Amino acid sequence: MTAQETHTTDVAIIGAGPVGLFSVFECGMLKMSTHVIDILPAIGGQCVALYPEKPIYDIPAVPKITAAQLIDQLEKQVASFKPVYHFNQQVVELEKVDDYWQLKTSSNTLIKARAVIIAAGAGAFGPNKPPIADIEQYEGKSVHYLVHQQELFRDQRIVIAGGGDSAVDWAIALADIASEIYVVHRRDRFRAAPDTVEQMKALANAGKIELVIPYQLAGIEGDSGQLTAVDVKTLDGDQRRIEADHLLSFFGLVNKLGPINDWGLDVHNGLINVEPTTAATDVEGIFAVGDIAGYPHKLKLILSGFAESAQAAHAAFKVVNPGEALHFEHSTTSGLPGL
Ligand SMILES: Cc1cc2nc3c(=O)[nH]c(=O)nc-3n(C[C@H](O)[C@H](O)[C@H](O)COP(=O)(O)OP(=O)(O)OC[C@H]3O[C@@H](n4cnc5c(N)ncnc54)[C@H](O)[C@@H]3O)c2cc1C
């Protein structure tokens, strides 16, 4: 496969979750350029894909922040280091060619980097898709598995399918934005947090949301990727046709470590074993941080991942700048270095 696009950088970061983003910051502080690759269409990892509206209480010096706000803040914090993002693509190959690690993505992009930081969480995210024929041709245009821009749904008719946190949270969040919202669920009991289910039911009583229960998705109608209606049915075979502009399908996301297993790293139970003081894997020039990094007594917390990012960046500096001395400086002394 010949690569369509080729980029060269100091450090390639696999994964744009909170820890991948903070790795951009730590590399930037040491004047290392970064490219960040994620299979998702935007930054945020688990925080945005799984629990954007939930408050997080254990980020130091931030008493309470929603997961989506945390990602917004990280995006601002790293912006001056000008990371280059490559979304909607999975890193599928990683091999050393001369002095560079070469990462090849599912979109056929080639990224050459002196060092690699793997911040891949539990692996590449992919949606559990409903079994509807030809759904692929609507994806990204009028069928969505994640919400990134609420404005896309302003004054639109939306069908939300699912009974978990994402379905309920987005039904509430979009209630004042969309013109019509239908929540399709196969039974009356929702798996989401009880207080948000109550909020959704209150919105339904106020006529802002229609609960379409007990129905499940049966098909979609439309043309050239643009949906016109969603067909639903009960287990007894009762059918209903809902005219709609968008379908938000929330049947969970699955993570796959996938190709990371094939890169010759010491992977055990889905974790890449690292030396905790440097985040170094057993392969020179490759580091792992965040949820995917394993070592004794590891806590899968965002704050642990942030500290690992600092360790990894300092260790990667020596790979990117061989022979150059690294003088430790506080940010209060160095300021934000330009690249
Ligand atoms: C409901 C819930 C609540 C939580 N609450 C808290 C909390 O209160 N406090 C706390 O500290 N932690 C909390 N966590 C855990 C926290 O979200 C994780 O520790 C954190 O997201 C890990 O960040 P990460 O950047 O390592 O990985 P992730 O956030 O998982 O991001 C990894 C990214 O890498 C991408 N990726 C993986 N493989 C590839 C590949 N080959 N190519 C391209 N992209 C790839 C994935 O698509 C993903 O976007 C919670 C988690 C959940 C699910």
The ligand as an SDF file (V2000), in Angstrom:
LIG
                    3D

 53 58  0  0  0  0  0  0  0  0999 V2000
  -18.0660    6.3920   32.9540 C   0  0  0  0  0  0  0  0  0  0  0  0
  -16.6230    6.6920   33.2750 C   0  0  0  0  0  0  0  0  0  0  0  0
  -16.3240    7.5730   34.2980 C   0  0  0  0  0  0  0  0  0  0  0  0
  -15.0040    7.8630   34.6180 C   0  0  0  0  0  0  0  0  0  0  0  0
  -14.7400    8.7340   35.6300 N   0  0  0  0  0  0  0  0  0  0  0  0
  -13.4460    9.0610   35.9230 C   0  0  0  0  0  0  0  0  0  0  0  0
  -13.1350    9.9710   36.9710 C   0  0  0  0  0  0  0  0  0  0  0  0
  -14.0310   10.4770   37.6620 O   0  0  0  0  0  0  0  0  0  0  0  0
  -11.8160   10.2520   37.2080 N   0  0  0  0  0  0  0  0  0  0  0  0
  -10.7960    9.6960   36.4850 C   0  0  0  0  0  0  0  0  0  0  0  0
   -9.6340   10.0020   36.7250 O   0  0  0  0  0  0  0  0  0  0  0  0
  -11.0750    8.7990   35.4910 N   0  0  0  0  0  0  0  0  0  0  0  0
  -12.3620    8.4740   35.2020 C   0  0  0  0  0  0  0  0  0  0  0  0
  -12.6280    7.5670   34.2100 N   0  0  0  0  0  0  0  0  0  0  0  0
  -11.4870    6.9350   33.5200 C   0  0  0  0  0  0  0  0  0  0  0  0
  -10.8690    7.9050   32.5020 C   0  0  0  0  0  0  0  0  0  0  0  0
  -11.8520    8.3250   31.5460 O   0  0  0  0  0  0  0  0  0  0  0  0
   -9.7220    7.2020   31.7960 C   0  0  0  0  0  0  0  0  0  0  0  0
   -8.7350    6.9040   32.7650 O   0  0  0  0  0  0  0  0  0  0  0  0
   -9.1230    8.1170   30.7210 C   0  0  0  0  0  0  0  0  0  0  0  0
  -10.0510    8.4040   29.7100 O   0  0  0  0  0  0  0  0  0  0  0  0
   -7.8940    7.4530   30.0930 C   0  0  0  0  0  0  0  0  0  0  0  0
   -7.4060    8.3560   29.1410 O   0  0  0  0  0  0  0  0  0  0  0  0
   -6.4900    7.8480   27.9410 P   0  0  0  0  0  0  0  0  0  0  0  0
   -6.1680    9.0880   27.1720 O   0  0  0  0  0  0  0  0  0  0  0  0
   -5.4130    6.9950   28.4770 O   0  0  0  0  0  0  0  0  0  0  0  0
   -7.4180    6.8740   27.0750 O   0  0  0  0  0  0  0  0  0  0  0  0
   -8.8360    7.0580   26.3750 P   0  0  0  0  0  0  0  0  0  0  0  0
   -9.6230    8.1520   26.9870 O   0  0  0  0  0  0  0  0  0  0  0  0
   -9.4160    5.6850   26.3510 O   0  0  0  0  0  0  0  0  0  0  0  0
   -8.4670    7.4920   24.8900 O   0  0  0  0  0  0  0  0  0  0  0  0
   -7.7660    6.6130   24.0430 C   0  0  0  0  0  0  0  0  0  0  0  0
   -8.0160    7.0070   22.5960 C   0  0  0  0  0  0  0  0  0  0  0  0
   -7.1430    6.2510   21.7520 O   0  0  0  0  0  0  0  0  0  0  0  0
   -7.8260    5.9150   20.5630 C   0  0  0  0  0  0  0  0  0  0  0  0
   -7.1420    4.7720   19.9550 N   0  0  0  0  0  0  0  0  0  0  0  0
   -6.8400    3.5860   20.5130 C   0  0  0  0  0  0  0  0  0  0  0  0
   -6.1550    2.8040   19.6710 N   0  0  0  0  0  0  0  0  0  0  0  0
   -6.0050    3.5290   18.5360 C   0  0  0  0  0  0  0  0  0  0  0  0
   -5.3750    3.2650   17.2930 C   0  0  0  0  0  0  0  0  0  0  0  0
   -4.7260    2.1170   17.0350 N   0  0  0  0  0  0  0  0  0  0  0  0
   -5.4480    4.2230   16.3350 N   0  0  0  0  0  0  0  0  0  0  0  0
   -6.1020    5.3960   16.5530 C   0  0  0  0  0  0  0  0  0  0  0  0
   -6.6910    5.6930   17.7260 N   0  0  0  0  0  0  0  0  0  0  0  0
   -6.6500    4.7740   18.7040 C   0  0  0  0  0  0  0  0  0  0  0  0
   -9.2350    5.5930   21.0450 C   0  0  0  0  0  0  0  0  0  0  0  0
  -10.1680    5.6980   19.9730 O   0  0  0  0  0  0  0  0  0  0  0  0
   -9.4290    6.6750   22.1200 C   0  0  0  0  0  0  0  0  0  0  0  0
  -10.0310    7.8600   21.5980 O   0  0  0  0  0  0  0  0  0  0  0  0
  -13.9470    7.2500   33.8950 C   0  0  0  0  0  0  0  0  0  0  0  0
  -14.2370    6.3710   32.8440 C   0  0  0  0  0  0  0  0  0  0  0  0
  -15.5680    6.0780   32.5430 C   0  0  0  0  0  0  0  0  0  0  0  0
  -15.8580    5.1270   31.4220 C   0  0  0  0  0  0  0  0  0  0  0  0
  1  2  1  0
  2  3  1  0
  2 52  2  0
  3  4  2  0
  4  5  1  0
  4 50  1  0
  5  6  2  0
  6  7  1  0
  6 13  1  0
  7  8  2  0
  7  9  1  0
  9 10  1  0
 10 11  2  0
 10 12  1  0
 12 13  2  0
 13 14  1  0
 14 15  1  0
 14 50  1  0
 15 16  1  0
 16 17  1  0
 16 18  1  0
 18 19  1  0
 18 20  1  0
 20 21  1  0
 20 22  1  0
 22 23  1  0
 23 24  1  0
 24 25  2  0
 24 26  1  0
 24 27  1  0
 27 28  1  0
 28 29  2  0
 28 30  1  0
 28 31  1  0
 31 32  1  0
 32 33  1  0
 33 34  1  0
 33 48  1  0
 34 35  1  0
 35 36  1  0
 35 46  1  0
 36 37  1  0
 36 45  1  0
 37 38  2  0
 38 39  1  0
 39 40  1  0
 39 45  2  0
 40 41  1  0
 40 42  2  0
 42 43  1  0
 43 44  2  0
 44 45  1  0
 46 47  1  0
 46 48  1  0
 48 49  1  0
 50 51  2  0
 51 52  1  0
 52 53  1  0
M  END
$$$$
